[in-house]
């Protein structure tokens, strides 16, 4: 595996089109979505669609969980202190956004912590 890993890693990078410019583009798209969701939440609604917790709310919370470091998220994530400063800045930005606050609230109020 040690000998083959660089080859596999190269295939993965190429297949996923991982690059600095791709990262900037993806982060821009994430920011646009987070802004759009924040605008939707600006009217004070407690949920994205209707008057109760729904799949829409859970989907957004799950999508943003790694970017807001939701404590109840069950997947493996590095701690904030283990992240490079650039990623820490993104996490802070997302946590401070209305959409990020919404995702954290959905986890806190409606999603059970992993066993």
RODO-2510 file (C-alpha; in nm, 4 decimals, decimal comma):
residues 115
     n   res          X          Y          Z
     1     x     0,0000     0,0000     0,0000
     2     x     0,2838     0,2403     0,0788
     3     x     0,4179     0,2035    -0,2715
     4     x     0,0792     0,2318    -0,4433
     5     x    -0,0659     0,5142    -0,2300
     6     x     0,0884     0,8033    -0,4286
     7     x    -0,0568     0,6578    -0,7482
     8     x    -0,4035     0,6147    -0,5939
     9     x    -0,3894     0,9593    -0,4358
    10     x    -0,3055     1,1111    -0,7742
    11     x    -0,6012     0,9349    -0,9369
    12     x    -0,8312     1,0583    -0,6616
    13     x    -0,7034     1,4175    -0,6869
    14     x    -0,7443     1,4132    -1,0624
    15     x    -1,0826     1,2399    -1,0530
    16     x    -1,2221     1,4811    -0,7951
    17     x    -1,0486     1,7740    -0,9650
    18     x    -0,8894     1,8786    -0,6370
    19     x    -0,6949     2,1983    -0,6803
    20     x    -0,6539     2,5362    -0,5166
    21     x    -0,8753     2,7030    -0,7778
    22     x    -1,1359     2,4284    -0,7391
    23     x    -1,1307     2,4798    -0,3639
    24     x    -1,1859     2,8549    -0,4050
    25     x    -1,4710     2,7939    -0,6474
    26     x    -1,6400     2,5387    -0,4177
    27     x    -1,6054     2,7688    -0,1170
    28     x    -1,7620     3,0504    -0,3191
    29     x    -2,0566     2,8259    -0,4043
    30     x    -2,0929     2,7278    -0,0382
    31     x    -2,0903     3,0936     0,0643
    32     x    -2,3596     3,1725    -0,1937
    33     x    -2,5819     2,8934    -0,0608
    34     x    -2,5230     2,9918     0,3019
    35     x    -2,6104     3,3523     0,2166
    36     x    -2,9259     3,2443     0,0324
    37     x    -3,0390     3,0294     0,3248
    38     x    -2,9650     3,3158     0,5647
    39     x    -3,1847     3,5451     0,3561
    40     x    -3,4632     3,2887     0,3680
    41     x    -3,4321     3,2634     0,7468
    42     x    -3,4299     3,6424     0,7904
    43     x    -3,8083     3,6503     0,8270
    44     x    -3,7724     3,4651     1,1583
    45     x    -3,9066     3,1298     1,0462
    46     x    -3,8050     2,8456     1,2794
    47     x    -3,7713     2,5925     0,9954
    48     x    -3,6913     2,6029     0,6251
    49     x    -4,0238     2,4639     0,5048
    50     x    -4,3392     2,4679     0,7128
    51     x    -4,3858     2,4819     1,0846
    52     x    -4,1943     2,1758     1,1946
    53     x    -3,8604     2,0020     1,1621
    54     x    -3,8380     1,8328     0,8225
    55     x    -3,6016     1,6602     0,5839
    56     x    -3,5061     2,0038     0,4448
    57     x    -3,3827     2,1145     0,7864
    58     x    -3,1976     1,7897     0,8489
    59     x    -3,0361     1,7986     0,5036
    60     x    -2,9047     2,1512     0,5498
    61     x    -2,7806     2,0734     0,9008
    62     x    -2,6027     1,7617     0,7748
    63     x    -2,4447     1,9488     0,4846
    64     x    -2,3160     2,2271     0,7096
    65     x    -2,2166     2,0118     1,0090
    66     x    -1,8506     1,9721     0,9053
    67     x    -1,8267     2,3475     0,8394
    68     x    -1,9798     2,4522     1,1719
    69     x    -1,8369     2,1628     1,3754
    70     x    -2,1756     2,0620     1,5167
    71     x    -2,0952     1,8851     1,8455
    72     x    -2,3658     1,6243     1,7868
    73     x    -2,2403     1,5313     1,4390
    74     x    -2,1485     1,1636     1,4316
    75     x    -1,8834     1,1627     1,1601
    76     x    -1,5100     1,1806     1,2209
    77     x    -1,3880     1,5393     1,2058
    78     x    -1,0680     1,7058     1,3163
    79     x    -1,0993     1,9354     1,6139
    80     x    -1,0921     2,3088     1,5552
    81     x    -0,7376     2,3265     1,6947
    82     x    -0,6200     2,0563     1,4523
    83     x    -0,7328     2,2596     1,1499
    84     x    -0,5061     2,4950     0,9589
    85     x    -0,5746     2,8671     1,0157
    86     x    -0,7425     2,9058     0,6751
    87     x    -0,9981     2,6380     0,7593
    88     x    -1,0467     2,7757     1,1111
    89     x    -1,1439     3,1083     0,9514
    90     x    -1,4027     2,9333     0,7325
    91     x    -1,5459     2,7477     1,0346
    92     x    -1,5748     3,0744     1,2306
    93     x    -1,7430     3,2407     0,9315
    94     x    -1,9920     2,9569     0,8890
    95     x    -2,0656     2,9341     1,2626
    96     x    -2,1422     3,3074     1,2710
    97     x    -2,3747     3,3001     0,9688
    98     x    -2,7529     3,2712     1,0139
    99     x    -2,7488     2,9430     0,8193
   100     x    -2,4675     2,8093     1,0374
   101     x    -2,6523     2,9105     1,3532
   102     x    -2,9606     2,7386     1,2120
   103     x    -2,7651     2,4170     1,1463
   104     x    -2,6212     2,4193     1,4980
   105     x    -2,9715     2,4728     1,6427
   106     x    -3,1125     2,1860     1,4346
   107     x    -2,8462     1,9552     1,5733
   108     x    -2,8937     2,0788     1,9276
   109     x    -3,2737     2,0672     1,9288
   110     x    -3,3740     1,7949     1,6846
   111     x    -3,0977     1,5444     1,6224
   112     x    -2,9860     1,2834     1,8709
   113     x    -2,6145     1,2574     1,9460
   114     x    -2,4503     0,9410     1,8119
   115     x    -2,4465     0,6418     2,0453
***
